[in-house]
Amino acid sequence: MTGGTPLQTAAMAVGGVFLLVGGGAIYAVLWIYGLIIDFDSGANFVALNTPDNWLHFVLAVGMIGLGLALGGRARAERRGPAETRP
């Protein structure tokens, strides 16, 4: 995966929603993992700590929330103006 691929995907409305929700899900998994492991154990291969857990939680909630909030707009843009008229 190159650096341009996420940027190209985010340029499309549906791709942007996918990146926000998918990235938020990854941060949610990191947050849960950080809650479960002991910071001093060998399982802490990501080098997590309490501030990291809070950061992952805030990023997960924010990214998933934005993705879901903007998801309706992305579907409306994909349908086009003819299909959105009553």
N, C-alpha and C positions, 0 to 999 in steps of 0.2 A: 504494500500500500504506500503510495507516495503522498507527499504533503498536499498536493493539488487535489487529490480525490475527495477528501472531506469538504474542501472548499467548493468543488464543483457540485457535490451532492447538496450542500447547504444552499447553493444558488437557486435550487428548485424548492418550492414551498413544501412539498411532501417530503423531500429529502431533508430539509431543515428540521421538520417535525421528527423524523426518524432519528436524526443525530441527537436532538435534544432528549428525547425519551430514552434512546439507547444509551447515551452517555450518562444520563441520570440513573439508569438502572445499574450501570457499572459502579457509579459512586455509591449507590445504595448497598450493593454487595460488599464493597470495601468498608462501608460503615458497619454493617452487620458483622463482618469478619473481625473488624477492630474491637467490637463489643465482646466477641466470644473469646478471643485469644488472650493469653497473658503476655504483657508487653516484654517481659524478661525471658520468655521462652524462645526456643528455636523456631517455633511456628510464626514468629513475627519477622518473616523474611521481607516484608514490605516496609519495615521500619515505621510502624504506626505508633501514635501516642494519643493522648486525650484531645489536644487541639486538632490533630488530624481527623479524629472521629467527628468532632463538631463540624469541621470544614466539609467532610464528605456528606454529612447529613444535610447541611444547608445547600450544598450544590445539588444533591439528589432531589430534594424537595423543589428547589428552584427550577432546575432543568426539566424535570417531569411535569411540573405545573405549567411552565411555559409551553412545553410541547403539546400538552393536552389542551391548553387554552387556545393555542394557535392552530390546532388540528382542524377545527371547524372552518377556519378561514382558508386553510390549504385546500380542503375539499371543495369549498365554494369557488375558489380560483380555478381548480381543475375542471369543474363543470362548465364554467364560462357563463357569460351574461344571459344567453338565451335560456338556459336551464334554470336559472335562479329567479326568473320572473314568475309572479303568481299566476 
